[in-house]
Amino acid sequence: MRKLAIFLVAGSCLAFGQDMPPVAKLLRELIHIDTANPPGNERKMADFLKPRFAALGFEVNIVDTPVAGKSHFIARLRGNGAKKPVLIAAHADVVGVEREKWTVDPFAGVIKDGYMYGRGAIDFKGGLAVFIEAVHRIAREKIPLERDIIFLSEADEEGGFYNTRWLAQQAWEKIDCEFALNEGGWIIRDKQGKVLYVSISTADKTSVALKLIAKGTSTHSSMPRPDNAIYSLARALVKLGGYETKVKLTSETRQFFGALAEVSPQPHATYFRDLLSSDPAKVAAADKFISEDTLLHAIMRDTIAPVMMNAGFRGNVIPGSAEATVNFRMIPGTTPEELADEVREVIQDPRVEVRVESFAASTTPMTPEQKADYEQSTRAMRTAKPSPQDNDLYRALARNAGIVYPTAKVTPYLFQAGTDSFAWRSKGIPVYGIYPYPIDHEDLKRMHGNDERVPVDSLVSGVELIYRTLVEVAAKK
Ligand SMILES: [Zn+2]
């Protein structure tokens, strides 16, 4: 497989001749570094980045976590200190792959038809490459700065304990800033390549796991009883599957759908407008239509997804209990306790206990102390305020998005998942999220999936956007 992949890489390079853009060359190198988490191996990324940043005059720092091979990388480009730093953060780890379902080697960085393929192409090695190119360009051009630019390559974002939450506890002085850029909103283009909108995330949804625990009589399977725990659990899950949470629009979601209404064809535009109306019948019809798009469905409401089940231990015993883990993604303002009540109401079965397990996002086994620590952080995360739209960083990003993508509407956005932004947002420091490359819905579907890819020309325009934004907020006037 490896040999074949190398052959494909060599063949596909021809399309770009000698002109493969530097950001694409860099992304290919980043994809080659296998940082699938677990275990992550982010130290390999730090070792790769260190000499490249040091050579351009950055002060570099590697912060090792207690897990061998898992490290954060921090590089600071000094300004004159007149203003507080701006931070630009990207996670180095990626999710694993189902290799047999990929049509290319997920760690080769194959280029085909204008796309670079590879795990992390969108989430978030593409962003890592774009952010690096942008800050390196500023360093190479020796632009005088009135504030430091801090670049951070994060460890353990994809479901671990030693992410930026941990880093903020250990080395806050190294990542303290006035505001920050991170992954988040989308630059969406249509099939013809026209960029429709740029959404900048100013808040994230948060994640919580509820456990459904059905109880019944444990007994010999030759004499079944009506209170079989597996049936109870199955009934509860079927009820949950037929249930839909109600529409909850935050102010940034309202702005987002307002922007969509302006750039969308009919009948979409009308439905987007109807969603914002005060007429419940219009909202319900709009919800039904819009919800066919799973991303839009997710930002309108708390979502429900059963993710794990566990029941039984041998073939001739009816188990006394059956469990399911259900992952909820909450709109800011919803509490896990409210959700648990809502779920009990739907299930209507006293034999099924509904329990909040708020630390579910982490895949790392934790000690009780670590669990308590994690719980406390996730609680802080749920009460974090959305980042404002009236500071220099938001304004610069929004303005330059309009310049680099003149056909696009620019809008704030509630991100449909969680990110590492909470390390700053929970301290009141604004963080703005963007996946800095135009992609379409087909590309978006592949994120965390198979044949993940990013358009090469989008990487190039992304560097322009981030470079211009950072120059605007950090260069000496
Ligand atoms: Zn990500």
Boltz pocket constraint, residues with backbone or C-beta under 6 A from the ligand:
constraints:
  - pocket:
      binder: B
      contacts: [[A, 91], [A, 123], [A, 124], [A, 157], [A, 183]]
      max_distance: 6.0
